[in-house]
Amino acid sequence: MSVTSLLILLACLLIAAKLAGWLCQRVGVPSVLGQLLVGVIAGPSLLGWLQPNEQINTFASIGVIILMFIAGVETDMKQMRQVGGTALVSATLGVIIPFVVGTAFALGLGYALPISLFLGTLLTATSVSISAQTLKELGKLNTKEGTTILGAAVIDDVLGLVVLSVILAFTLGQNPLWSIVKMVLYFPIAYLLGHYGFPLLSRLLPRMLALEARIGMVLALVLLYAWSAQEIGSVASITGAYIAGLLVSRTEMREWVHDGLSKIGYAFFIPLFFVYVGVEANFHGVFAFSPLFLFGFIGIALVTKIIGCGGGALLCRFKPAEALTVGVGMISRGEVALITAAIGLQAGLINTSLFSIVILISLVTTLVTPLLLKVVYMLRTNNIAQSLPDTDALIAAIEDEVHLQEGTHVH
């Protein structure tokens, strides 16, 4: 593809992605769905105007790294500590149950172990952004269940990234023992370098460089973290970007880094990632799967999160209605499942047909979660209202009691 052809293609994709995202927000749907639909419509699934290619894939790869870095910066560690054990138990069961059930289901349908393990891994994800946006719209973001959902979603993503990294190491022909050794060494080294290095940079960079140069320097470090995670630590590159984000979030440069890289990412690279994910999804392959496989995986994606995360909340003494709210709030797979699926496609663990199934699951769960959360809160409100005594009868009873007490005092 020539440079001029690439320029006009990028311009058209960005305009379409931004317009589709704006329209989705206007109707109360996450903008990521609009960006995905642009890729699906322009790609092989419908019009066939755009095919997967290396040039767009390069921009998309940078987009997903920036996206996961921003997710790390936005992680509220204080909030995670507040919800404590409940979030940890909910997130752990919310990873284990979908992973085990999804893997067993794929094995039962005759898929090889590496593919089955990866399909199980795909079901462990939870989208923090979708859950947070829905809870904020409902005015429930700061409730006990809301805080638990957000904390558990973050822990869920961390656990999911670890599972993804382990599965990739075991299934891509790498030496499992050596891969585990590199993982064990990589995480503490990456943490210590960032723990001491980023606070130092947060003090030095404002004295030495202008804002644009500072942002460029941090972006370079994020890319180095992503590179080192994959090439040195045998973990996914997005894991390194996420770790860098977590470490930056603890420093004084958190605000200007988040503001600068969010503008760069969401203006250009991140929309291209979601559009490209839609392009890579060829829904013609979906019809090749049996209804059992298709509806089975969608059902597993919905039910296992409710059972796992809701069950974890129940074990931590949440009321059944509160536990159900936590379980429903963790259903959405969103961008995390898309990122995982894109990695699996590039690694050759899944083909384009299975990739399309994952896109479909992500779309369904993303659309269903806000609706189900609204229904659950509506039912809870109605149950509370019905359990309250009749207001007029209550007032009459109080007045009778007051008259009775007055009569007693008179005698």
C-alpha angles and dihedrals in degrees: 000000000000123000093250091050090050092050095053091044093052091047093052093045093050093048092048093045094050094046092047091048091050092050091050092051090050091058094042098257123126111266092231089073091059091051091050091050091053089059093044093050096044094040134073093287094073126351099013093216093133131040127191110275137172097244096058090039090059092056090045092052091054088047095057091048091053090045093055092044090054089048088055093049091050093051108115105215092183091056091049090054092049095058088044119163097008093061091045095050093044093048094046094051088041088060100038099048098047090043095051096041094044093048093046092048092051092047090050089055091054103259119148119260097253092051092043092051091050093048088051090050091053090060094056095072126105126189111232093189096054093048093046094049093050094047091048091052090050093048091239100110095110098042122109091257092044093053091046092051093051094045093045091047091055093047089044091056092048091050090045091053091051091050090048092051093049093047091049091051093050098042103042096067096261123142101267095208094048090045091053091048091052091048092050091050097041100056099055092041093049090047096048093047091051095039092060100022103051096051088051091050091048088061099039103041098062089053095048109034142036118250096262091050091048092053090048091052093051091047089054090052091049090053089049090052090050092048094047092049092058102033100036106020099039090229130117116284090236088061090061091048091050092050090051089052093051091051094047091050089067095056137080091251093064096105101048093039092051092046095047099044092041089058092048094043102043094039095056124346105043096050088050089053093055093043090050091050087056091048091053091052109091106188092189085081093057092074090060090070124085119251087244091061095042100045092032093061093043090050092048090049091055102039102040094058091050092048096041102041095031091046090051090053090049090053087054091055100260115154114258092252091049092047091050089052091053091049094049092045090058097054099091114098095184121154096346093066090045091053091048092047092050090053091049092050092050091047091051095242093123132025127228092268093056089042089057090053089055091050089051092049090049092050094047096047092044092053095042099049099068090045095049093046090054091048093049093050090045091053091046091051092049092048091051091049092050092048092056117091120251107280096221092048090048092052091047091050091051092049091050090050091050092050090048092052091048090051091051092052091050093055 
